[in-house]
Amino acid sequence: MLTRRQYNDRGEVYATIGINLWPCPKSCAFCSFGADWDLVKARVEFTLEEVVSRAKSLEDEGANAIFLMTTADYPFDRYIEIARAVRGAVSAKMPMVANIGDFGYEEAKELAETGFQAVYHVHRLREGKDTGLDPEERLKTIKFARDAGLDLSYCVEPIGPEHTPEELVAEMFRGKQFGAVNLACMWRVPIPELPLSKLGRISEAALAKDVAVARIVAGDSIKAMGVHEPRTLPLFAGANQIYAQTAGFSPRRTPDSREPVGDTSKEKGYSVKECKTLLREAGYIPLQGPTKVFQGNWSS
C-alpha cells in the first residue's frame, strides 16, 4: 500500500539499450561478458545510427526513460558521441540514464552536459570479491555523479541464495544514504558457464520479500521502486517500476555474437508493451510520456 498510495497507482517502464558485446576484463562472476569465461567470441557493437534508431523506437513504444548501457571498458569519448546523438533524437524531456564503468568528476560533468539526467551505478553485493571492480572506486563514482548534479538510480544486485539479510539491508541503506531517486532489487540469473551458477537462484517470492523490505527502508525518499527481472509478485510487494530489455546485448544471458541485433525479447527481455501489460495486471496505471523521477540537471 505504501507504493500505491505514494505514487497514486502509477507504474513506470524504463528501457535499456545494451550498446556493445565484447570480452570485459573485469570478469565479474555473474556476468557472461567476462573475458575469463571465454563466452564472447567476437567484438560487436551497435553503430551510432542503430542506437539512435532503437532509442526512438523505445520512446515511440511508450518507454518512460532510456538507459544506455555498456561494458566497463567502453571508450568514454565514443559513449559521449552516441549519447549526444540520442539526446538530439528523442524528446527533450525524455530522461537519459548512463550505465557505464567507473569515472571521475570531469566525466560526470560531461555526462550532465551531454544531456543525461541520471546514472545507474551501484556497489554490488560482495563487490571486489565476486567482481573484478574496486569497491572504493564504485563509491567514488557515485559521489562524483551526485556532485555533478546527476540523479542516482540504485539497485541491490545481483541477489543470490547465498546473500545474507544483513548484506541486503546494508545495500538498501547505502542507496538511501546516497540519495537514490529510485531503488530496485534484482535477482541473479544463473548462467551455466559462470562460477556462481552452482549456487542457483532465489525464488520469485524471495525477490518479492526483498522488494518489500527495500521499499520500507526507502520510505518516502524515493520516487519509484523497481524490480528486475519483471515479475508479478514483486509488483504486489511494493515495486511499481520495471525494465524493458529488448534493445541490445544483455550480460544476463549466454552471449551470441552471431546475432548482432541483440534482441533480448527472444529470451529474458520484456518489451515495453509486455511491461505495461504486466503493470496493468498488477493494478497499476502505466505512465504516459517521460518520467518525472529523473530530473538531474533539469532541476539544478
BAGU-397102 format. One record per residue (C-alpha): x, y, z. Coordinates in steps of 0.25 Angstrom, whole numbers. Layout:
<recs>
<rec c1="X" c2="Y" c3="Z"/>
...
</recs>
This chain:
<recs>
<rec c1="0" c2="0" c3="0"/>
<rec c1="12" c2="9" c3="3"/>
<rec c1="15" c2="10" c3="-12"/>
<rec c1="1" c2="10" c3="-18"/>
<rec c1="-2" c2="22" c3="-8"/>
<rec c1="11" c2="30" c3="-10"/>
<rec c1="11" c2="28" c3="-25"/>
<rec c1="-5" c2="28" c3="-28"/>
<rec c1="-4" c2="15" c3="-34"/>
<rec c1="6" c2="19" c3="-45"/>
<rec c1="14" c2="9" c3="-52"/>
<rec c1="27" c2="12" c3="-60"/>
<rec c1="35" c2="5" c3="-71"/>
<rec c1="50" c2="8" c3="-73"/>
<rec c1="56" c2="3" c3="-85"/>
<rec c1="71" c2="-1" c3="-87"/>
<rec c1="80" c2="-1" c3="-99"/>
<rec c1="92" c2="-10" c3="-98"/>
<rec c1="102" c2="-4" c3="-107"/>
<rec c1="113" c2="-14" c3="-108"/>
<rec c1="117" c2="-29" c3="-107"/>
<rec c1="131" c2="-32" c3="-105"/>
<rec c1="140" c2="-38" c3="-94"/>
<rec c1="140" c2="-30" c3="-82"/>
<rec c1="154" c2="-30" c3="-74"/>
<rec c1="146" c2="-29" c3="-60"/>
<rec c1="141" c2="-43" c3="-61"/>
<rec c1="130" c2="-42" c3="-51"/>
<rec c1="126" c2="-56" c3="-46"/>
<rec c1="111" c2="-54" c3="-51"/>
<rec c1="114" c2="-47" c3="-64"/>
<rec c1="114" c2="-54" c3="-77"/>
<rec c1="123" c2="-43" c3="-83"/>
<rec c1="135" c2="-46" c3="-74"/>
<rec c1="147" c2="-49" c3="-82"/>
<rec c1="151" c2="-60" c3="-73"/>
<rec c1="139" c2="-68" c3="-76"/>
<rec c1="142" c2="-68" c3="-91"/>
<rec c1="128" c2="-68" c3="-95"/>
<rec c1="129" c2="-56" c3="-104"/>
<rec c1="136" c2="-60" c3="-117"/>
<rec c1="135" c2="-47" c3="-125"/>
<rec c1="135" c2="-32" c3="-122"/>
<rec c1="122" c2="-26" c3="-127"/>
<rec c1="114" c2="-13" c3="-124"/>
<rec c1="103" c2="-5" c3="-130"/>
<rec c1="106" c2="7" c3="-139"/>
<rec c1="102" c2="21" c3="-134"/>
<rec c1="91" c2="20" c3="-144"/>
<rec c1="86" c2="7" c3="-139"/>
<rec c1="86" c2="12" c3="-124"/>
<rec c1="78" c2="25" c3="-128"/>
<rec c1="68" c2="17" c3="-136"/>
<rec c1="66" c2="7" c3="-124"/>
<rec c1="64" c2="19" c3="-115"/>
<rec c1="54" c2="26" c3="-123"/>
<rec c1="46" c2="13" c3="-125"/>
<rec c1="46" c2="10" c3="-110"/>
<rec c1="41" c2="24" c3="-108"/>
<rec c1="30" c2="22" c3="-118"/>
<rec c1="26" c2="9" c3="-111"/>
<rec c1="24" c2="17" c3="-98"/>
<rec c1="37" c2="15" c3="-90"/>
<rec c1="37" c2="26" c3="-79"/>
<rec c1="53" c2="27" c3="-78"/>
<rec c1="65" c2="22" c3="-87"/>
<rec c1="77" c2="15" c3="-81"/>
<rec c1="89" c2="14" c3="-89"/>
<rec c1="98" c2="2" c3="-85"/>
<rec c1="112" c2="-2" c3="-88"/>
<rec c1="123" c2="-11" c3="-82"/>
<rec c1="132" c2="-5" c3="-72"/>
<rec c1="143" c2="-3" c3="-82"/>
<rec c1="135" c2="4" c3="-93"/>
<rec c1="142" c2="17" c3="-98"/>
<rec c1="136" c2="29" c3="-91"/>
<rec c1="138" c2="38" c3="-103"/>
<rec c1="130" c2="28" c3="-112"/>
<rec c1="120" c2="27" c3="-102"/>
<rec c1="118" c2="42" c3="-101"/>
<rec c1="117" c2="43" c3="-116"/>
<rec c1="106" c2="33" c3="-117"/>
<rec c1="99" c2="39" c3="-105"/>
<rec c1="99" c2="53" c3="-112"/>
<rec c1="92" c2="47" c3="-124"/>
<rec c1="82" c2="40" c3="-115"/>
<rec c1="79" c2="53" c3="-108"/>
<rec c1="76" c2="60" c3="-121"/>
<rec c1="67" c2="49" c3="-126"/>
<rec c1="58" c2="47" c3="-114"/>
<rec c1="48" c2="56" c3="-107"/>
<rec c1="55" c2="68" c3="-100"/>
<rec c1="48" c2="63" c3="-87"/>
<rec c1="52" c2="48" c3="-89"/>
<rec c1="61" c2="45" c3="-77"/>
<rec c1="74" c2="38" c3="-81"/>
<rec c1="82" c2="30" c3="-71"/>
<rec c1="96" c2="26" c3="-72"/>
<rec c1="100" c2="11" c3="-69"/>
<rec c1="115" c2="10" c3="-71"/>
<rec c1="128" c2="7" c3="-63"/>
<rec c1="135" c2="16" c3="-53"/>
<rec c1="138" c2="30" c3="-56"/>
<rec c1="143" c2="43" c3="-50"/>
<rec c1="137" c2="56" c3="-47"/>
<rec c1="141" c2="63" c3="-60"/>
<rec c1="134" c2="51" c3="-67"/>
<rec c1="122" c2="53" c3="-58"/>
<rec c1="121" c2="67" c3="-62"/>
<rec c1="122" c2="63" c3="-77"/>
<rec c1="111" c2="53" c3="-75"/>
<rec c1="102" c2="64" c3="-70"/>
<rec c1="106" c2="74" c3="-81"/>
<rec c1="103" c2="63" c3="-91"/>
<rec c1="89" c2="62" c3="-87"/>
<rec c1="88" c2="51" c3="-76"/>
<rec c1="79" c2="53" c3="-64"/>
<rec c1="84" c2="41" c3="-56"/>
<rec c1="94" c2="30" c3="-55"/>
<rec c1="91" c2="15" c3="-51"/>
<rec c1="103" c2="12" c3="-42"/>
<rec c1="103" c2="2" c3="-31"/>
<rec c1="112" c2="-4" c3="-20"/>
<rec c1="109" c2="-18" c3="-24"/>
<rec c1="107" c2="-30" c3="-14"/>
<rec c1="121" c2="-35" c3="-10"/>
<rec c1="127" c2="-24" c3="-19"/>
<rec c1="142" c2="-27" c3="-20"/>
<rec c1="140" c2="-42" c3="-17"/>
<rec c1="130" c2="-47" c3="-28"/>
<rec c1="134" c2="-35" c3="-37"/>
<rec c1="147" c2="-30" c3="-43"/>
<rec c1="144" c2="-16" c3="-38"/>
<rec c1="149" c2="-7" c3="-27"/>
<rec c1="138" c2="-5" c3="-17"/>
<rec c1="144" c2="9" c3="-13"/>
<rec c1="144" c2="13" c3="-28"/>
<rec c1="130" c2="9" c3="-29"/>
<rec c1="126" c2="18" c3="-17"/>
<rec c1="135" c2="30" c3="-22"/>
<rec c1="128" c2="29" c3="-36"/>
<rec c1="114" c2="30" c3="-29"/>
<rec c1="119" c2="43" c3="-21"/>
<rec c1="125" c2="49" c3="-34"/>
<rec c1="112" c2="47" c3="-41"/>
<rec c1="104" c2="53" c3="-30"/>
<rec c1="113" c2="65" c3="-29"/>
<rec c1="111" c2="67" c3="-43"/>
<rec c1="96" c2="69" c3="-41"/>
<rec c1="93" c2="55" c3="-47"/>
<rec c1="82" c2="47" c3="-40"/>
<rec c1="85" c2="33" c3="-36"/>
<rec c1="78" c2="20" c3="-39"/>
<rec c1="82" c2="9" c3="-29"/>
<rec c1="79" c2="-5" c3="-28"/>
<rec c1="82" c2="-17" c3="-19"/>
<rec c1="88" c2="-27" c3="-28"/>
<rec c1="91" c2="-37" c3="-33"/>
<rec c1="83" c2="-45" c3="-21"/>
<rec c1="87" c2="-60" c3="-20"/>
<rec c1="83" c2="-70" c3="-9"/>
<rec c1="96" c2="-68" c3="-2"/>
<rec c1="94" c2="-54" c3="1"/>
<rec c1="90" c2="-51" c3="16"/>
<rec c1="79" c2="-42" c3="21"/>
<rec c1="90" c2="-33" c3="27"/>
<rec c1="97" c2="-31" c3="13"/>
<rec c1="84" c2="-28" c3="6"/>
<rec c1="79" c2="-18" c3="16"/>
<rec c1="93" c2="-11" c3="16"/>
<rec c1="92" c2="-9" c3="1"/>
<rec c1="77" c2="-3" c3="3"/>
<rec c1="82" c2="7" c3="13"/>
<rec c1="94" c2="10" c3="4"/>
<rec c1="85" c2="14" c3="-7"/>
<rec c1="77" c2="23" c3="2"/>
<rec c1="89" c2="29" c3="8"/>
<rec c1="94" c2="33" c3="-6"/>
<rec c1="80" c2="40" c3="-9"/>
<rec c1="76" c2="30" c3="-19"/>
<rec c1="63" c2="35" c3="-26"/>
<rec c1="59" c2="21" c3="-30"/>
<rec c1="63" c2="8" c3="-23"/>
<rec c1="62" c2="-6" c3="-28"/>
<rec c1="65" c2="-21" c3="-25"/>
<rec c1="70" c2="-30" c3="-36"/>
<rec c1="72" c2="-45" c3="-35"/>
<rec c1="84" c2="-52" c3="-41"/>
<rec c1="81" c2="-61" c3="-53"/>
<rec c1="90" c2="-73" c3="-53"/>
<rec c1="97" c2="-75" c3="-66"/>
<rec c1="103" c2="-90" c3="-66"/>
<rec c1="117" c2="-86" c3="-70"/>
<rec c1="119" c2="-76" c3="-59"/>
<rec c1="125" c2="-78" c3="-45"/>
<rec c1="113" c2="-74" c3="-37"/>
<rec c1="103" c2="-83" c3="-45"/>
<rec c1="105" c2="-95" c3="-36"/>
<rec c1="99" c2="-86" c3="-24"/>
<rec c1="85" c2="-85" c3="-32"/>
<rec c1="75" c2="-74" c3="-32"/>
<rec c1="65" c2="-68" c3="-22"/>
<rec c1="50" c2="-71" c3="-24"/>
<rec c1="41" c2="-60" c3="-28"/>
<rec c1="35" c2="-60" c3="-14"/>
<rec c1="49" c2="-57" c3="-9"/>
<rec c1="50" c2="-46" c3="-19"/>
<rec c1="37" c2="-40" c3="-15"/>
<rec c1="41" c2="-40" c3="0"/>
<rec c1="54" c2="-33" c3="-3"/>
<rec c1="46" c2="-22" c3="-11"/>
<rec c1="36" c2="-21" c3="1"/>
<rec c1="48" c2="-19" c3="11"/>
<rec c1="55" c2="-9" c3="2"/>
<rec c1="42" c2="-1" c3="0"/>
<rec c1="41" c2="0" c3="15"/>
<rec c1="55" c2="4" c3="17"/>
<rec c1="54" c2="15" c3="6"/>
<rec c1="41" c2="21" c3="11"/>
<rec c1="37" c2="34" c3="4"/>
<rec c1="52" c2="37" c3="0"/>
<rec c1="50" c2="30" c3="-14"/>
<rec c1="41" c2="34" c3="-26"/>
<rec c1="40" c2="19" c3="-31"/>
<rec c1="42" c2="5" c3="-26"/>
<rec c1="48" c2="-4" c3="-37"/>
<rec c1="50" c2="-19" c3="-39"/>
<rec c1="57" c2="-27" c3="-49"/>
<rec c1="54" c2="-36" c3="-56"/>
<rec c1="39" c2="-32" c3="-58"/>
<rec c1="31" c2="-42" c3="-49"/>
<rec c1="17" c2="-41" c3="-43"/>
<rec c1="19" c2="-44" c3="-29"/>
<rec c1="29" c2="-33" c3="-26"/>
<rec c1="19" c2="-23" c3="-33"/>
<rec c1="9" c2="-27" c3="-22"/>
<rec c1="20" c2="-25" c3="-11"/>
<rec c1="24" c2="-11" c3="-14"/>
<rec c1="30" c2="-9" c3="-27"/>
<rec c1="24" c2="0" c3="-38"/>
<rec c1="35" c2="1" c3="-48"/>
<rec c1="41" c2="-10" c3="-57"/>
<rec c1="51" c2="-11" c3="-69"/>
<rec c1="48" c2="-14" c3="-83"/>
<rec c1="61" c2="-20" c3="-89"/>
<rec c1="59" c2="-23" c3="-103"/>
<rec c1="69" c2="-14" c3="-110"/>
<rec c1="83" c2="-19" c3="-109"/>
<rec c1="92" c2="-28" c3="-102"/>
<rec c1="90" c2="-34" c3="-88"/>
<rec c1="100" c2="-39" c3="-78"/>
<rec c1="89" c2="-48" c3="-72"/>
<rec c1="89" c2="-58" c3="-84"/>
<rec c1="99" c2="-66" c3="-91"/>
<rec c1="105" c2="-57" c3="-102"/>
<rec c1="103" c2="-60" c3="-117"/>
<rec c1="111" c2="-50" c3="-125"/>
<rec c1="105" c2="-56" c3="-138"/>
<rec c1="93" c2="-48" c3="-135"/>
<rec c1="97" c2="-34" c3="-134"/>
<rec c1="83" c2="-29" c3="-134"/>
<rec c1="83" c2="-34" c3="-119"/>
<rec c1="68" c2="-35" c3="-118"/>
<rec c1="67" c2="-40" c3="-103"/>
<rec c1="52" c2="-41" c3="-104"/>
<rec c1="54" c2="-54" c3="-110"/>
<rec c1="60" c2="-59" c3="-97"/>
<rec c1="59" c2="-52" c3="-84"/>
<rec c1="55" c2="-38" c3="-88"/>
<rec c1="41" c2="-32" c3="-88"/>
<rec c1="37" c2="-22" c3="-98"/>
<rec c1="31" c2="-8" c3="-94"/>
<rec c1="17" c2="-13" c3="-97"/>
<rec c1="19" c2="-26" c3="-89"/>
<rec c1="24" c2="-18" c3="-77"/>
<rec c1="12" c2="-9" c3="-78"/>
<rec c1="2" c2="-21" c3="-79"/>
<rec c1="9" c2="-27" c3="-66"/>
<rec c1="7" c2="-14" c3="-59"/>
<rec c1="-7" c2="-13" c3="-62"/>
<rec c1="-9" c2="-28" c3="-58"/>
<rec c1="-3" c2="-23" c3="-44"/>
<rec c1="-13" c2="-12" c3="-43"/>
<rec c1="-4" c2="0" c3="-47"/>
<rec c1="-7" c2="10" c3="-58"/>
<rec c1="5" c2="11" c3="-67"/>
<rec c1="11" c2="25" c3="-68"/>
<rec c1="9" c2="32" c3="-82"/>
<rec c1="21" c2="40" c3="-86"/>
<rec c1="34" c2="43" c3="-79"/>
<rec c1="36" c2="40" c3="-65"/>
<rec c1="38" c2="51" c3="-54"/>
<rec c1="47" c2="42" c3="-46"/>
<rec c1="60" c2="47" c3="-52"/>
<rec c1="61" c2="62" c3="-52"/>
<rec c1="76" c2="63" c3="-51"/>
<rec c1="82" c2="75" c3="-58"/>
<rec c1="68" c2="80" c3="-61"/>
<rec c1="65" c2="84" c3="-47"/>
<rec c1="79" c2="88" c3="-43"/>
</recs>
